[in-house]
Amino acid sequence: MRLPQLKDPERGLGLRLALASLAVALIMIPFTLLLVVAKMPLNDLDHQVAVDLHAYALAHPGVTTVLIVWTDLFGPWPWRIAVGLYAAWLFYRGARRLAAWAVTTMVVGGLLGLALKIVVARARPHLPDPVALAPGESFPSGHAVNVTLGVGVIVLLLLPSLPRWGRRLAWAAGWFVVLSVAYTRVALGVHWVSDVVGGVVLGVAVIAATAAAFETWRREQGRRPASPVSEGVEPESVKVTHE
């Protein structure tokens, strides 16, 4: 159903972002509960991978130290701060709606991940001689959610200013960071495999929904159609002065 075009562009974008966020929540919450109630087909894999990686971590303390540094370096708060600073810079440049998209995506994804943790209330792995500890519930992984959101937002903001080869490199580097952080959470014994998979899926779903909402708004404003994955959420952003 086509939403009526609003005279206030900022209000129109805000409405679309809100509806996109609601759609993700309505889809992800029952989907997640269904997976948990069904005991997740990945349970055997979860257990075996946790045991194997824990044994490796105990036998290689040097590697474990590197994993701890890496998971802290690319943890939730560094991404929140990075996106917040980027959004502040965009707002200063006059790209207010682009800044709103970035902040909305991070906030919605983070809150939805927290809500799922509370609703699902899944216990973290309990391993002998743990090499790392983490508070709270296990599913989905907060690190996996936030690294996916942070990488996705920053890459989509940077794409318009990059050449074609740079865009491919940005996505490759971004996915390396996402997957490596997800790996550290399992390798350190603080999450199951399905926790980090769920976190990455949630992050991708939120970014996809808000980017699609932003693209729909762009087209209603008479701007040319664009592919967010290859051109970023707003290809015109490199030319923005003051809206």
Secondary structure as the mmCIF struct_conf table of DSSP 4:
data_model
#
loop_
_struct_conf.conf_type_id
_struct_conf.id
_struct_conf.beg_label_comp_id
_struct_conf.beg_label_asym_id
_struct_conf.beg_label_seq_id
_struct_conf.end_label_comp_id
_struct_conf.end_label_asym_id
_struct_conf.end_label_seq_id
HELX_LH_PP_P HELX_LH_PP_P1 ARG A 2 LEU A 6
BEND BEND1 LYS A 7 ASP A 8
HELX_RH_AL_P HELX_RH_AL_P1 PRO A 9 VAL A 37
TURN_TY1_P TURN_TY1_P1 ALA A 38 LYS A 39
TURN_TY1_P TURN_TY1_P2 PRO A 41 LEU A 42
HELX_RH_AL_P HELX_RH_AL_P2 ASN A 43 ALA A 59
HELX_RH_AL_P HELX_RH_AL_P3 PRO A 61 LEU A 73
TURN_TY1_P TURN_TY1_P3 PHE A 74 PHE A 74
BEND BEND2 GLY A 75 GLY A 75
HELX_RH_AL_P HELX_RH_AL_P4 PRO A 76 ARG A 93
TURN_TY1_P TURN_TY1_P4 GLY A 94 GLY A 94
HELX_RH_AL_P HELX_RH_AL_P5 ARG A 96 VAL A 120
HELX_LH_PP_P HELX_LH_PP_P2 ARG A 122 PRO A 125
BEND BEND3 PRO A 128 ASP A 129
BEND BEND4 VAL A 131 VAL A 131
BEND BEND5 GLY A 136 GLY A 136
BEND BEND6 PHE A 139 PRO A 140
HELX_RH_AL_P HELX_RH_AL_P6 GLY A 142 LEU A 158
HELX_RH_3T_P HELX_RH_3T_P1 LEU A 159 SER A 161
BEND BEND7 LEU A 162 LEU A 162
HELX_RH_AL_P HELX_RH_AL_P7 ARG A 164 ALA A 187
TURN_TY1_P TURN_TY1_P5 LEU A 188 GLY A 189
BEND BEND8 VAL A 190 HIS A 191
HELX_RH_AL_P HELX_RH_AL_P8 VAL A 193 GLU A 220
TURN_TY1_P TURN_TY1_P6 GLN A 221 GLY A 222
HELX_LH_PP_P HELX_LH_PP_P3 ARG A 223 PRO A 225
HELX_RH_AL_P HELX_RH_AL_P9 PRO A 228 GLU A 231
BEND BEND9 VAL A 233 VAL A 233
HELX_RH_3T_P HELX_RH_3T_P2 PRO A 235 LYS A 239
BEND BEND10 THR A 241 THR A 241
#
